[in-house]
Amino acid sequence: MKILSNRLIVLGAILQINFMTFSQQKTISITIDDVPNTANYEKDHFRPILLNILDSLKIPFTIFINEDKIYKTAWLDKNKELLETWVKNEHAIIANHTYSHSRYSEVGFESFIKDIEKGDSLTKVYASKYNKVVKYFRFPFNDMGNDSLQHIQIREYLKSKNYTIAPFTVESSDWMFDTVYQYYLSAGDTVKAKTIGQQYVDKTIELLNFYEKIAIEIYQRPIKHIYLCHDNAINADYLAEIISRLKQADYSIVSFEESLKDPIYKQKDTYYKKWGISWLYRYMDTQEERVKWMKLEPDISKIETLYNQINK
């Protein structure tokens, strides 16, 4: 019997759960890696600016925590308070991102699982205090291993610990934009910094439109997108504008758990390399199809050039 492709399986699932429900609404969830940013917290005079903005917008969001950040400045008690403030926020879902943001393909299985287990020791204490659970895990760099053996090994481990691997469909290299943005701010060049901030907003929307195009072609409908970004300065200043642009484009901001109800996320991940690509690519049946779409991605070479120049 011929094995059905990912897309045939998911199309069948869509029909079973009422196709029209998914086809009428554009949605996206906001997920934030590398929380808490204690370096910026100190620079901002111990004000959690990004968290305050998200709270004021009253939208759901999910945070992926690296607990080692608590110990990277001299303000241990304040940093612990910052983490607890993120965790207790009523709009926040809490998730593990390892303790030290190690790269699985480089450190190997035994070292990596130690980093996972160390990564939520304090987080779980705070989560329990506010009647929350830590059940999602995102790989640093979205690196799930060098090959299928590493992928299978870590998946089985995470399953045994009742962790769900956190996917994403859209990201816009905000970490590169942030590096350039902060460079110009440090140099006192607020004009160039503002230009980079606006480019970040525009490129994020452009990339979302691109990934939506992929979804429409493959699944014949808008999917429940998941946006990956980071706890950094550029998002503290520009994520609110991105969210405003999303709403103007008729996207509803929904929780991560709501996005995961979309049947596309039930598909098999067929990508067994270490690079952190969108799950829309991971669900494609062949590498040839991935490459075809990747060649059509919006160009980010300008920010890559600036980023590389700064990091020489």
Buried (B, 14 or more C-beta within 10 A) or exposed (E): EEEEBBBEBBBEBBEEEEBEEBEEEBBBBBBBBBBBBBEBBBBBEEEBBBBEBBBEBEBBBBBBBBBBBBEBBEBEEBBBBBBBBBBBBEBBBBBBBBBBBBBBBEBBBEEBBBBBEBBBEBBBEBBEEEEBEBBBBBBBBBBBBBEEEBBEBBBEBBEEEEBBBBBBBBBBBBBBBBBBBBBBBEEEEEEBBBBBBEBBBBBBBBBBEBBBEBBEEBBEBBBBBBBBBBBBBBBBBBBBBBBEBBEEEEBBBBBBBBBBBBBBBEBEBBBBBBEBBBBBBBBBBEEEEBEEBEEEEBEBEEBEEBBEEEEE
